[in-house]
Amino acid sequence: MVRISTINIPISREKARSGHITKRRNKWIRRITVQCATVAIKARNSQIRQFYLRMRGRRGHKIAIVATARKLLTAIWHLLLTGEEYVDKNHAKKTITKSRKETLKLALEYAIPLLRQAG
């Protein structure tokens, strides 16, 4: 294993792996970020959920949720450094369409006259 500053890069079979959340640091931060990742993957059509699903297919739920938590921490860190706002491209497309409440209201507006005609 080669140690370059704070990044561990194991050298085996020409594969380099890095970027995991270690258990050496604050356990409370790890637990909270995993909980945040668990909530984040429930949002449909989000980039975070798509990342989680790709990882889960290859590595399993536990490793995928920790990788998602790390991805969230990295995104938060960059947002704090740059001062930008987070915009999920996939989720933004969905919010442009009508919400469920508006769709239900339109459905009721069409259904009430039909029911009155039917008696």
PyMOL CGO cylinders between C-alpha atoms (Angstrom):
from pymol import cmd
from pymol.cgo import CYLINDER

trace = [
    CYLINDER, 0.00, 0.00, 0.00, 1.34, 3.42, -0.95, 0.3, 1, 1, 1, 1, 1, 1,
    CYLINDER, 1.34, 3.42, -0.95, 0.45, 6.36, 1.26, 0.3, 1, 1, 1, 1, 1, 1,
    CYLINDER, 0.45, 6.36, 1.26, 0.30, 9.72, -0.49, 0.3, 1, 1, 1, 1, 1, 1,
    CYLINDER, 0.30, 9.72, -0.49, -0.60, 12.49, 1.97, 0.3, 1, 1, 1, 1, 1, 1,
    CYLINDER, -0.60, 12.49, 1.97, -4.03, 11.40, 3.29, 0.3, 1, 1, 1, 1, 1, 1,
    CYLINDER, -4.03, 11.40, 3.29, -5.08, 9.20, 0.38, 0.3, 1, 1, 1, 1, 1, 1,
    CYLINDER, -5.08, 9.20, 0.38, -4.52, 5.46, 0.66, 0.3, 1, 1, 1, 1, 1, 1,
    CYLINDER, -4.52, 5.46, 0.66, -3.88, 3.82, -2.69, 0.3, 1, 1, 1, 1, 1, 1,
    CYLINDER, -3.88, 3.82, -2.69, -3.50, 0.05, -2.50, 0.3, 1, 1, 1, 1, 1, 1,
    CYLINDER, -3.50, 0.05, -2.50, -1.56, -1.40, -5.40, 0.3, 1, 1, 1, 1, 1, 1,
    CYLINDER, -1.56, -1.40, -5.40, -2.84, -4.84, -6.35, 0.3, 1, 1, 1, 1, 1, 1,
    CYLINDER, -2.84, -4.84, -6.35, -3.68, -6.29, -9.72, 0.3, 1, 1, 1, 1, 1, 1,
    CYLINDER, -3.68, -6.29, -9.72, -3.43, -2.86, -11.32, 0.3, 1, 1, 1, 1, 1, 1,
    CYLINDER, -3.43, -2.86, -11.32, -6.52, -1.54, -9.50, 0.3, 1, 1, 1, 1, 1, 1,
    CYLINDER, -6.52, -1.54, -9.50, -6.39, 1.65, -7.49, 0.3, 1, 1, 1, 1, 1, 1,
    CYLINDER, -6.39, 1.65, -7.49, -9.06, 2.14, -4.84, 0.3, 1, 1, 1, 1, 1, 1,
    CYLINDER, -9.06, 2.14, -4.84, -9.49, 5.20, -2.71, 0.3, 1, 1, 1, 1, 1, 1,
    CYLINDER, -9.49, 5.20, -2.71, -12.14, 7.37, -1.17, 0.3, 1, 1, 1, 1, 1, 1,
    CYLINDER, -12.14, 7.37, -1.17, -13.87, 5.42, 1.56, 0.3, 1, 1, 1, 1, 1, 1,
    CYLINDER, -13.87, 5.42, 1.56, -15.26, 6.68, 4.84, 0.3, 1, 1, 1, 1, 1, 1,
    CYLINDER, -15.26, 6.68, 4.84, -13.02, 5.28, 7.55, 0.3, 1, 1, 1, 1, 1, 1,
    CYLINDER, -13.02, 5.28, 7.55, -14.19, 4.17, 10.97, 0.3, 1, 1, 1, 1, 1, 1,
    CYLINDER, -14.19, 4.17, 10.97, -11.24, 5.94, 12.64, 0.3, 1, 1, 1, 1, 1, 1,
    CYLINDER, -11.24, 5.94, 12.64, -12.81, 9.39, 12.75, 0.3, 1, 1, 1, 1, 1, 1,
    CYLINDER, -12.81, 9.39, 12.75, -15.92, 10.75, 14.45, 0.3, 1, 1, 1, 1, 1, 1,
    CYLINDER, -15.92, 10.75, 14.45, -18.53, 7.97, 14.53, 0.3, 1, 1, 1, 1, 1, 1,
    CYLINDER, -18.53, 7.97, 14.53, -21.39, 10.45, 14.95, 0.3, 1, 1, 1, 1, 1, 1,
    CYLINDER, -21.39, 10.45, 14.95, -20.62, 12.21, 11.67, 0.3, 1, 1, 1, 1, 1, 1,
    CYLINDER, -20.62, 12.21, 11.67, -20.51, 8.84, 9.92, 0.3, 1, 1, 1, 1, 1, 1,
    CYLINDER, -20.51, 8.84, 9.92, -23.87, 7.82, 11.36, 0.3, 1, 1, 1, 1, 1, 1,
    CYLINDER, -23.87, 7.82, 11.36, -25.53, 11.12, 10.51, 0.3, 1, 1, 1, 1, 1, 1,
    CYLINDER, -25.53, 11.12, 10.51, -24.24, 11.14, 6.94, 0.3, 1, 1, 1, 1, 1, 1,
    CYLINDER, -24.24, 11.14, 6.94, -25.42, 7.56, 6.42, 0.3, 1, 1, 1, 1, 1, 1,
    CYLINDER, -25.42, 7.56, 6.42, -28.87, 8.59, 7.71, 0.3, 1, 1, 1, 1, 1, 1,
    CYLINDER, -28.87, 8.59, 7.71, -28.86, 11.57, 5.35, 0.3, 1, 1, 1, 1, 1, 1,
    CYLINDER, -28.86, 11.57, 5.35, -27.91, 9.30, 2.47, 0.3, 1, 1, 1, 1, 1, 1,
    CYLINDER, -27.91, 9.30, 2.47, -30.73, 6.90, 3.41, 0.3, 1, 1, 1, 1, 1, 1,
    CYLINDER, -30.73, 6.90, 3.41, -33.22, 9.75, 3.18, 0.3, 1, 1, 1, 1, 1, 1,
    CYLINDER, -33.22, 9.75, 3.18, -31.65, 11.15, 0.00, 0.3, 1, 1, 1, 1, 1, 1,
    CYLINDER, -31.65, 11.15, 0.00, -32.00, 7.88, -1.92, 0.3, 1, 1, 1, 1, 1, 1,
    CYLINDER, -32.00, 7.88, -1.92, -35.76, 7.92, -1.38, 0.3, 1, 1, 1, 1, 1, 1,
    CYLINDER, -35.76, 7.92, -1.38, -36.17, 10.93, -3.70, 0.3, 1, 1, 1, 1, 1, 1,
    CYLINDER, -36.17, 10.93, -3.70, -37.28, 9.58, -7.05, 0.3, 1, 1, 1, 1, 1, 1,
    CYLINDER, -37.28, 9.58, -7.05, -35.40, 10.52, -10.21, 0.3, 1, 1, 1, 1, 1, 1,
    CYLINDER, -35.40, 10.52, -10.21, -32.52, 12.14, -8.32, 0.3, 1, 1, 1, 1, 1, 1,
    CYLINDER, -32.52, 12.14, -8.32, -28.86, 11.85, -9.23, 0.3, 1, 1, 1, 1, 1, 1,
    CYLINDER, -28.86, 11.85, -9.23, -28.07, 10.63, -5.72, 0.3, 1, 1, 1, 1, 1, 1,
    CYLINDER, -28.07, 10.63, -5.72, -30.59, 7.78, -6.04, 0.3, 1, 1, 1, 1, 1, 1,
    CYLINDER, -30.59, 7.78, -6.04, -29.25, 6.80, -9.46, 0.3, 1, 1, 1, 1, 1, 1,
    CYLINDER, -29.25, 6.80, -9.46, -25.71, 6.71, -8.05, 0.3, 1, 1, 1, 1, 1, 1,
    CYLINDER, -25.71, 6.71, -8.05, -26.92, 4.56, -5.13, 0.3, 1, 1, 1, 1, 1, 1,
    CYLINDER, -26.92, 4.56, -5.13, -28.75, 2.13, -7.41, 0.3, 1, 1, 1, 1, 1, 1,
    CYLINDER, -28.75, 2.13, -7.41, -25.67, 1.70, -9.61, 0.3, 1, 1, 1, 1, 1, 1,
    CYLINDER, -25.67, 1.70, -9.61, -23.49, 1.04, -6.58, 0.3, 1, 1, 1, 1, 1, 1,
    CYLINDER, -23.49, 1.04, -6.58, -26.01, -1.29, -4.96, 0.3, 1, 1, 1, 1, 1, 1,
    CYLINDER, -26.01, -1.29, -4.96, -26.11, -3.42, -8.08, 0.3, 1, 1, 1, 1, 1, 1,
    CYLINDER, -26.11, -3.42, -8.08, -22.35, -3.89, -7.99, 0.3, 1, 1, 1, 1, 1, 1,
    CYLINDER, -22.35, -3.89, -7.99, -21.42, -3.79, -4.30, 0.3, 1, 1, 1, 1, 1, 1,
    CYLINDER, -21.42, -3.79, -4.30, -24.53, -4.32, -2.13, 0.3, 1, 1, 1, 1, 1, 1,
    CYLINDER, -24.53, -4.32, -2.13, -26.65, -2.07, 0.06, 0.3, 1, 1, 1, 1, 1, 1,
    CYLINDER, -26.65, -2.07, 0.06, -24.27, -1.34, 2.94, 0.3, 1, 1, 1, 1, 1, 1,
    CYLINDER, -24.27, -1.34, 2.94, -21.31, -0.34, 0.82, 0.3, 1, 1, 1, 1, 1, 1,
    CYLINDER, -21.31, -0.34, 0.82, -23.55, 1.60, -1.55, 0.3, 1, 1, 1, 1, 1, 1,
    CYLINDER, -23.55, 1.60, -1.55, -25.14, 3.64, 1.24, 0.3, 1, 1, 1, 1, 1, 1,
    CYLINDER, -25.14, 3.64, 1.24, -21.71, 4.55, 2.67, 0.3, 1, 1, 1, 1, 1, 1,
    CYLINDER, -21.71, 4.55, 2.67, -20.48, 5.52, -0.81, 0.3, 1, 1, 1, 1, 1, 1,
    CYLINDER, -20.48, 5.52, -0.81, -23.60, 7.66, -1.23, 0.3, 1, 1, 1, 1, 1, 1,
    CYLINDER, -23.60, 7.66, -1.23, -22.94, 9.30, 2.13, 0.3, 1, 1, 1, 1, 1, 1,
    CYLINDER, -22.94, 9.30, 2.13, -19.40, 10.09, 1.05, 0.3, 1, 1, 1, 1, 1, 1,
    CYLINDER, -19.40, 10.09, 1.05, -20.69, 11.53, -2.22, 0.3, 1, 1, 1, 1, 1, 1,
    CYLINDER, -20.69, 11.53, -2.22, -23.09, 13.76, -0.26, 0.3, 1, 1, 1, 1, 1, 1,
    CYLINDER, -23.09, 13.76, -0.26, -20.28, 14.96, 2.01, 0.3, 1, 1, 1, 1, 1, 1,
    CYLINDER, -20.28, 14.96, 2.01, -18.11, 15.76, -1.00, 0.3, 1, 1, 1, 1, 1, 1,
    CYLINDER, -18.11, 15.76, -1.00, -20.96, 17.69, -2.65, 0.3, 1, 1, 1, 1, 1, 1,
    CYLINDER, -20.96, 17.69, -2.65, -21.67, 19.63, 0.56, 0.3, 1, 1, 1, 1, 1, 1,
    CYLINDER, -21.67, 19.63, 0.56, -17.98, 20.46, 0.94, 0.3, 1, 1, 1, 1, 1, 1,
    CYLINDER, -17.98, 20.46, 0.94, -17.74, 21.85, -2.59, 0.3, 1, 1, 1, 1, 1, 1,
    CYLINDER, -17.74, 21.85, -2.59, -20.97, 23.81, -2.18, 0.3, 1, 1, 1, 1, 1, 1,
    CYLINDER, -20.97, 23.81, -2.18, -19.66, 25.38, 1.02, 0.3, 1, 1, 1, 1, 1, 1,
    CYLINDER, -19.66, 25.38, 1.02, -16.37, 26.28, -0.66, 0.3, 1, 1, 1, 1, 1, 1,
    CYLINDER, -16.37, 26.28, -0.66, -17.89, 27.80, -3.79, 0.3, 1, 1, 1, 1, 1, 1,
    CYLINDER, -17.89, 27.80, -3.79, -21.09, 29.23, -2.27, 0.3, 1, 1, 1, 1, 1, 1,
    CYLINDER, -21.09, 29.23, -2.27, -23.21, 27.72, -5.05, 0.3, 1, 1, 1, 1, 1, 1,
    CYLINDER, -23.21, 27.72, -5.05, -26.65, 26.16, -4.72, 0.3, 1, 1, 1, 1, 1, 1,
    CYLINDER, -26.65, 26.16, -4.72, -27.22, 22.48, -5.34, 0.3, 1, 1, 1, 1, 1, 1,
    CYLINDER, -27.22, 22.48, -5.34, -29.46, 21.80, -8.32, 0.3, 1, 1, 1, 1, 1, 1,
    CYLINDER, -29.46, 21.80, -8.32, -30.34, 18.20, -9.11, 0.3, 1, 1, 1, 1, 1, 1,
    CYLINDER, -30.34, 18.20, -9.11, -30.76, 18.14, -12.88, 0.3, 1, 1, 1, 1, 1, 1,
    CYLINDER, -30.76, 18.14, -12.88, -33.01, 15.07, -12.92, 0.3, 1, 1, 1, 1, 1, 1,
    CYLINDER, -33.01, 15.07, -12.92, -35.23, 16.29, -10.08, 0.3, 1, 1, 1, 1, 1, 1,
    CYLINDER, -35.23, 16.29, -10.08, -35.58, 19.78, -11.59, 0.3, 1, 1, 1, 1, 1, 1,
    CYLINDER, -35.58, 19.78, -11.59, -37.11, 18.28, -14.75, 0.3, 1, 1, 1, 1, 1, 1,
    CYLINDER, -37.11, 18.28, -14.75, -39.81, 16.60, -12.71, 0.3, 1, 1, 1, 1, 1, 1,
    CYLINDER, -39.81, 16.60, -12.71, -40.77, 19.73, -10.77, 0.3, 1, 1, 1, 1, 1, 1,
    CYLINDER, -40.77, 19.73, -10.77, -41.57, 21.56, -14.03, 0.3, 1, 1, 1, 1, 1, 1,
    CYLINDER, -41.57, 21.56, -14.03, -44.51, 19.23, -14.64, 0.3, 1, 1, 1, 1, 1, 1,
    CYLINDER, -44.51, 19.23, -14.64, -47.78, 19.67, -12.78, 0.3, 1, 1, 1, 1, 1, 1,
    CYLINDER, -47.78, 19.67, -12.78, -47.86, 18.50, -9.23, 0.3, 1, 1, 1, 1, 1, 1,
    CYLINDER, -47.86, 18.50, -9.23, -50.14, 15.68, -8.11, 0.3, 1, 1, 1, 1, 1, 1,
    CYLINDER, -50.14, 15.68, -8.11, -52.44, 18.11, -6.32, 0.3, 1, 1, 1, 1, 1, 1,
    CYLINDER, -52.44, 18.11, -6.32, -53.01, 20.17, -9.47, 0.3, 1, 1, 1, 1, 1, 1,
    CYLINDER, -53.01, 20.17, -9.47, -53.60, 17.01, -11.49, 0.3, 1, 1, 1, 1, 1, 1,
    CYLINDER, -53.60, 17.01, -11.49, -56.15, 15.77, -8.95, 0.3, 1, 1, 1, 1, 1, 1,
    CYLINDER, -56.15, 15.77, -8.95, -57.90, 19.15, -8.99, 0.3, 1, 1, 1, 1, 1, 1,
    CYLINDER, -57.90, 19.15, -8.99, -58.17, 19.03, -12.80, 0.3, 1, 1, 1, 1, 1, 1,
    CYLINDER, -58.17, 19.03, -12.80, -59.44, 15.46, -12.67, 0.3, 1, 1, 1, 1, 1, 1,
    CYLINDER, -59.44, 15.46, -12.67, -62.14, 16.45, -10.18, 0.3, 1, 1, 1, 1, 1, 1,
    CYLINDER, -62.14, 16.45, -10.18, -63.18, 19.43, -12.33, 0.3, 1, 1, 1, 1, 1, 1,
    CYLINDER, -63.18, 19.43, -12.33, -63.79, 17.04, -15.23, 0.3, 1, 1, 1, 1, 1, 1,
    CYLINDER, -63.79, 17.04, -15.23, -65.32, 14.27, -13.13, 0.3, 1, 1, 1, 1, 1, 1,
    CYLINDER, -65.32, 14.27, -13.13, -67.99, 16.33, -11.32, 0.3, 1, 1, 1, 1, 1, 1,
    CYLINDER, -67.99, 16.33, -11.32, -69.87, 17.39, -14.52, 0.3, 1, 1, 1, 1, 1, 1,
    CYLINDER, -69.87, 17.39, -14.52, -69.69, 13.84, -15.83, 0.3, 1, 1, 1, 1, 1, 1,
    CYLINDER, -69.69, 13.84, -15.83, -71.20, 12.50, -12.61, 0.3, 1, 1, 1, 1, 1, 1,
    CYLINDER, -71.20, 12.50, -12.61, -73.98, 15.11, -12.69, 0.3, 1, 1, 1, 1, 1, 1,
    CYLINDER, -73.98, 15.11, -12.69, -74.85, 14.13, -16.26, 0.3, 1, 1, 1, 1, 1, 1,
    CYLINDER, -74.85, 14.13, -16.26, -74.94, 10.45, -15.33, 0.3, 1, 1, 1, 1, 1, 1,
    CYLINDER, -74.94, 10.45, -15.33, -77.37, 11.24, -12.49, 0.3, 1, 1, 1, 1, 1, 1,
]
cmd.load_cgo(trace, "trace")
